[in-house]
Amino acid sequence: MEADKVDKFLLANESKFPDYEIPIHRLLDLPPEKEAVLVKTRFKSPGDMLLVSFFFGYFGLDRFMIGDKIKGIFKLLTFGGLSVWYLIDLFLIMGTTKRKNMEMLEEIVKKDI
């Protein structure tokens, strides 16, 4: 991936990742096939996930959407952990979303050994 493409990717997606963890040096060395996968990948917006958590957090939809299926099921069955887990997730869901996006990015740029 060329430096200007990396800059464009970072500008478009910087709010979706923790600031200190983006592997810029690994993005520069991406082969074209992984670059195409990276461009097509839709990362979750932390702000959108906060809204989903606020309106549908009692049903675990926020956790299902970021890929935490087990936590989503527990949240669904307990109606947001009897509202306690729902309130906690309102504060934590943005950071969790960024971490899940980072895991997806690392999976894409992971080098084959």
N, C-alpha and C positions, 0 to 999 in steps of 0.2 A: 504494500500500500504506500503510495507516495505521501510525502509530508503534507501537501496541501489537502489531500483527501482525508488524512488523519485530522487535520485542523477542522475541516468541515464536519467530520463525524463528531468531534469533541464539542464543537459549537452547537450542533443540533441536539446532542444528548447529554451535555454536561450535568444537567439537573437530575438525571436519572441514575447517577452513580455516585458513590462516595468520592469526594474530591481527591483524596490521598491514595486511592488504590488503582486508578486506571493505568494499565500497563502500556504506556505510550511506545516504549521501545519495541514491544512485541507487535504492536499494530503496524509499525513501519516495515516489518519483515513478513507480512502476510502474503501467502501465495494467492494468485487471482481467484481460485475456487473458494477459498475461505473468505476472501474479500467480498465476493458475491453473496455468500451466506450472511455475512455481517451486515451488508447493506439491506438485505431483505428482512432481517430480524426486527421485530417490533418489540421494543422494550416498554415496560409498564411505566406510566407516569406516576410518581409519588403523590402528586396533588390529586390526580384522579382516584387513586387508591384510597386517599383520605376521605374523599366524598363517598365512595362506595362503602367504606368502613362506617361512616357516619349514618348512612341511610339503611344499609343492609348488613351491618356488622353483627346484629343479633342472630342472623341466619348463617354466618360464616362465609358469606359470599366473597368477602375480601381475601380470606385465606385460600379459598378455592382458586381465585383468580391469580394469585401469585405462586400457586403450585404447592401450598401446604395442605394437601388433601386430608391428612389425618387430623390436623388441628381444625380444619374446616368442618369435618364431621363432628368432632367433639363440641365445637362451638354451636353447630346446628342443633345437636341433641340437647344441649344445656341452655339454649337461648342466650348465647353470649356469656356462658359461665355465670348465669344468674346476674347478668349486667356488669359484673366485676371485670371479666375478661374483655367485654365490649369497651368499657371505659379505658382500660389499659391499652388496648389496641389502637384507640384513637391517638394516643401519644406515640406509639411504637411503629405503626404501620408504614410510615414514610421511610424510616430507616431500614425496616425489613424489606420493603420493596427495592430500595437501592442495593441492598445486599443480594437479593435474588437476581436483580439485573446484572450485578457484578459476576455472579456465578454463571449466568448464561454467557456473558462476554468471555470469561475465562475458558468455558467449555469450547467456544468457537475458536479462540486463538491458541488453545492448547497445542503444543507441538507434539507430533508423533515421534515416539522414541524407537 
